């Protein structure tokens, strides 16, 4: 039950920023009965850096600590329970190329720890079994096993790891890889279905309002409250009054810190992923070819969607990463300043020539491991944005929230799956609600009422409105 019985007006919270962090905080707090105002400068919710998978265990990042992997695993499980219609249920293949200095065997101790942690989470609460059976969390494949799979025909509805690996085995250059190859129950995550889930919930809750196309231009404390100066696109102005303020502005979190004179050290990194089409009639898993970040042999990542649509990352400075794309705050300002050409991409869009050039480089990068991928074609604008990283460690992946004063919080997530954990910590820090052991499902009745069809339909509308292929919003996998 609420600590405050609401004999008076319930506590009010203003949330600035409608990305994964802000939208999730709004859903969580509004479902708890608090009065929530979500303020977003853009036209809709969750329109930021590319999301393609949960990072449930952090297996894709060799450089991060095992503790961060465990935190990401638990956060991902909780996020799936809150947004059950956002998953694309298919495995991820992790392959180490011959050109890479790493060894696949080095990944196994961490995988075993994560597998055991997942087993313990499921034993503690059966509702945590959202990533398949714990005993099947990962599987190893030798070259001989993959060569045998390459001779098989994939069923129209693949339902085993072996089924999913048939196209990988058939089309990858198996001689270019070290063994074993690892398949992990690391599922896909649709940013559009997450956005639609949050959108549908918030529009149904009478204690929540979402203000899009609205910019915050002023902030001040008035007694124990915040006064938020807002400006619409037509330059009309109004104020929002709230007991608590949550800064969920993503890469622009530092701008709000500057407005309220609460300095914070952080990094910001600009990244992009590229949307392509490849005539392949099989259903692919996600595939990660490891490589040293920022070099010409940087990690190559293939993320599948329906109808031959694939999203590509290439962790080189000519593809996903950018020269001078990682910047830091200064003693004078909490807001790192991106180069003007990257700011322009965020605010005005991409030059057609650069979009095509980088997409073709991503295709070429992938084709060194999947030779037939060289026939793929570009398919529209990239998924892109800037990612904030609190502090000064650019390998940090598990982060959530920090506080300044009694009623100001920054949600500083690096990965989207950390958003619910951040919201819960805010509730506990400010004593807004007594959880009393209630499950995620009980705490979010409106979220649990969503239908898969309603979520997909709204997600498709969002994808079309943002000029992306509709396939990015559609269900893929089991």
N, C-alpha and C positions, 0 to 999 in steps of 0.2 A: 504494500500500500504506500501511497505517497506520504512522506514525512509531514508535509503540510496537507491538512484535510480540505483545503480550498474553501474554507468558510469565507475567505476573501478571494480576491482575484489571484489565480495561479501565477507562479513565478514566470517571468517572460525572458526569452533568450533571443537575441539577434545573432544570426550566423551570416558572415560575409564570405561569399564564395560558394558556388553550387556544383563543384566538382565531386569526385567520389567522396572526399572527406566531408564537405559541407552537406551534401545530400544525405549521406548516411547519418551524420549527426542530427540532421533535421528529422529524418524518419524515426530514429531511436527516441529522441526527446519528445517528439510529438506523440508517438505511441504511448509514452509514459504519462501523457496528460498535460505536459507543460505547454505554455503559449509560445509558439515558435514563428519567427519571421526569418525566412531565407532570402538573402539578397544576392542576386547574380547579375553581373554585367552583360553576359551573353544572352542569346535568344532562348537557350534551354539548359537543362542540367547535364552534368558529366560530359563536358566537351573539351577534354584536355589531352594529355599525353596518351600514346597508344597503350591499350591493355589487351593482352592475348591469352594469358594464363594466370593461374592463381599464385604461383610460386609456393605451392604447398610443400614446404621442406627446403626450398631454396637450392635445389639440386643443380640449377643452371649456373650458379655462381660459385666457382671453385675458390674464389678469394675471400669469401665471407666466413665468419666463424660458425661452428656447429651450433652454438647457442642461438645465433640469429636464425639458423635453419629451423630449430625447434619452435622458436617464437612464431616464425612465418607459418609453420604447419598448424599450430593451434589457432592462429588468427584466421587462416584460410578456412579451416573447418567451421568456425563461428560465422564467417562471412557467407559460406555456402548455405548454412542454416537460415540466415536472414534473407538471402537472395537465391532461393532454390531454383528459380527459372533462368538464372544467368549462366549456368554451366553448359559447356559442350563436352560431353563425356567421351573422350578418346584419350589414348595414352600419349606420352611423350618419349621419343627415342633420344638417347644421349650417346653420341658417337665421338670418339677421339681420332682425328685424322693422323696419318703417318707424319704429316708436316708439323704436328703439335708436339711440344716437349713433354706433355703430360702422359700419364699412364692410366688406363681405365681402372686398373686394380686399386689405384689410390682413392677412387671414389667410393669403394665398397664399404669401408668402415663407417663412413658417414651415413650411407644409405641404410646400413643395418641399424644404426642408432635411431634414425628417423622412423624406420619400420617399427621398431620396438616402442617408440613414443606413440605412434599412431595406434598400435595395439593397446597400449595403456589407456589412451583417450577413449577408445571404443569400449574397453572393459569398464571404465568409469561411467560412461553414458552411451548407451547404444545409439542414440541420435547422432553421435559423432561419426558414425560409419557412413560418410558421404563420399569417400574416395575409393570405394570398392572394398574388398576383403583385405584386412591388414596383412594376412599371410602372402598375398599376391602383390604387395606394394611395389616391388620391383622384380624383374626377371632378367637373366643374363642370356645372351645369344652368341654362340660361336660362329665363325665364318661358315663352317659346314652346315650348321642349322639354317643360316640365312640363305645359303645356296640352295638348300632343299626347299625353303619357302618360296624362292624365286620361280620355281617350277609349278607353283600352285595357282589356282584361280581364286581370287577373293570373293567370298559370298556377298550377296547384295546387302546383307545386314551383318557386318562383322561383329562378333560378340566375344571373341577371345583375343588375347594379346597377339597370338600367332596370326590370326586373321588380319589384324591391323598392320602387322609388319610385312605382309606380302608385297605391297607396292614399294615399300622402302627397300626390301631385299631385291626386287626385280629391277629397280631403276637406279639404285645407288652404285657408285664405283666401290665395290667391296674390297678391292685391292688397295684402295687409298686409306683404309681404316685400320686402326688397332683393335684388338679384341680382348675381352668381350665387348659387344655392344649392349647397352643397358636400356630396357624399356621400363618406364616408371608411370604409375597411376597419377600423373600430373595432368590435370584436366584443363581444357580451354575455358576461357572466361569472356563472355560477350559484354563489351562496354556499353553497347546499345541496349541490351536487355536489362543490364543493371540500371541504366538511366531510366528506362521505361518503368521498371519496378518502383523506383523511388518516386517518379513522377505520378504514377497511378495512386500510390499510397498517400502522398502529400495532398493531392487534390480531393481526397475523400475525407480528410481529417479536418473538422471545423476549427480546431485550435491551431491550425497551421496555415500560413500564407506564404506563397512564393512570389517574389518580386523579380521578374526577369527584365533584361534591358534597363537595369538600374545600377547606377554607379555610386559608390560611397565617396563623398568628397570632404567630409568633415566628421570628426569624432571628439566628443568631450564628455567629461563626467559631470553630472548634475546631482550632487548629494551621493546617494548610493546607486544611482542609475546611470546608464549610458544614453546619450543623445546622439543618434546616428543621422548625419545629414546626407540625404539621398537626392540623386539627380537622374531624371529620366532622359531618354534620348531627345525629347522635344525641349529639353532644358528646364522643364518644370521641376520644382524642388519641394521636398517635404521632409519631415523628421520621423524617425522611428525611435521610440523610447523602450528601453529594455533593462531588466535587472542584471543580466549577464551578457557578455560579448564573446563570441567565438570567431576567431580569425582562421578561416579555412580557405585562404586565397591561393593555395598552391604556390607556384613559383613567384607570385607577387605578395606573399605573406609579409615580406619585409616592408612593403609600402604601408600596410596598416600598422606594423610595429612603429614605423616612423611617425605616423599620425598620432599615436598615443604615447610617444616618447618612451618606448620599451625596447631598448636595443637588443639585438640577437645576432649571433654569428651564424652564417649559413652559406651553403653553396647552391648554385642553380646550374643545371645541365640541360641543354637543348638536345632533343633526339627526334628521330623520324623513323617510321616504318613505311613500307611501300606496298601498294595493292596491285596484284598482278593476276593474270589469267593464264592457265596452262591446260591444254586439252589432254586431260588424263581422266579416264572414266572410273578410276578406283578411289576409294576413300582412304586418305592418308592420315597417319598420326602426325602430331607435331614432331619436328625433327630439329635437334640442336647439334651442330657440328662445332665442337669446342675449338677455340683459338685464342691467342693472346690479344687482349683488348687494345684497340687503338692502333694495331699494326695492320699490314696488308693481309695478314692471315687471321684477322679477327673472327670471332664466333659468327657462324652463319645459322640463321634460324628460319624455318619454314613453318608457318601456321596455316592449317587448312580450314576452309569454309565450304559450303555447298557449291555445286556446279563449277568446279574447277577454279574457284577463286582462292588465292593464297596471299597471305601477308608475309613480307620478307623483312628481316633485320640482317644487317651485316655490320659487325662492330668494328668498322674501319672509319677513318675520318672522311672518306669519300661517299659513305652510305648513311649509316645511322648516326654516327658521331660527326662533329663539325669542328673545324679549326676555331679555337677560341670559344668553343661552345660550353666550356665549364668555367664559371666565374664565381667569385666570392664577394661577400659583403665587405664593407670598409668600416673603420671607426666612426665615420661620419654618417653612414646610412646602413640600415639592416637589409636594404634591398640590393642584391647583386645586379649589376647592369650588364645585360647581354649586348653584344655588338649590334649595331643598327640593322645590319642585314638579317639577323635572326629575329630581332623584334619585329621587323617588317613582315617576315613570314607569318608570325603569330597574328598580327593586326590587319595586314592587307592581303595575305595569301602568298602563294609561290609564283615565281616566274615559270612559265610553261617549259622553257628550255631546260631549266635546272631540274624540274620535276622529272622530265623524261630522261635526262642524263643520269640522274641518281638512281632512278628505277632500273634503267638498263644496267648500271653497275651492280645493283643488287642481284639482278637476274644472272649476270656473268659470275658473280661471286658464288651463287648457289650452284651454278652449273659445273663448277670444278669438282663437286661431290655427286651431283645428280646431272650427268651430261646432257640428258634430253631436256633439262629445264631451259636450255638456251633458246628453245622455241617459244617460251612464254612471252606474253605481251603485257605492257603496262595497262593499268585499268583505273585511271582517275587520280585524284589528288592523294598525297600521302596522309597517313595518320601521324600527327606530330604535336609537339608541345615541349614545355620546359618542366623539368622535375626538380623539386627542391630537395636538398639534403641538409638537415640540421647539423651544425657543427662544422668540422673541417675534414672529416674522413669520407672520401668519395666512394669507399667500399661499403658504407653503411646501407643496409637494406631494411632492417626492422626498426622502425621508429614510430612514435604515435603522437604524444601531446606534451606541451610544457605550459606552465602557468606563470603569470606575473600579476601580483596583487590579488585581491580577493574575488574579482569577478571578470578577469580577462584570461582567456586561454587561446593558445595557438595549436591547431591540429597540424602536425608536421610529418605527415606520412610520406614515405618513399614508395611503398607499394600499396596498392589499393586495398588489399586484404587487411591492412592495419587500421582501417577507418573505424570499424565497430569497436575495437579495443580502445581507441582514442575516445570515442563517445562515452563508453562505459567509465573510463577513468575520470572524465569530466563530471559525470553524474556523481561519482563517489567523492571526488574532491570537493564539490560544492554541496554535497548532502542533499541532492535534489530528489532522491528516490531511494527507498530501502528495497534492494532486490530480493532478499529473503529466499535465495535459492531458486527463484523462478527461472524456467527455461527460456531460451531465446524465442521459442515458438509462442509461449504464453505471454511474453512481454510484447509481442508484435502481432496481435490478432488481425489487424488490417493487412499486414504484409502476407500473412498466411492465407488470406482469402483470395489472393490473386490467382487467376487461372493462367496456365501456360499460353493459351491462345491470346488472351488479352495482352499479356506481356510482349509476345512476339509481334502482334499487330502494331502496338504503339512503337516498339523498337524499329520496325520497318519504316514507319512514318518518319521517325527521327533520322534514320539513315538517309532516306530520300531527301529530306529537308536539308541535310548537311552535305548533300551531293556525293554520297558514298554508295557503293553497290549494295543493293538490298540484302545480298547474301551475308554481309557482315552482321546483320541483325537476326538471321535465321538460325534455328537449331541445327546442330551438326553432331553426329556421333550416335551413341546408343540411346 
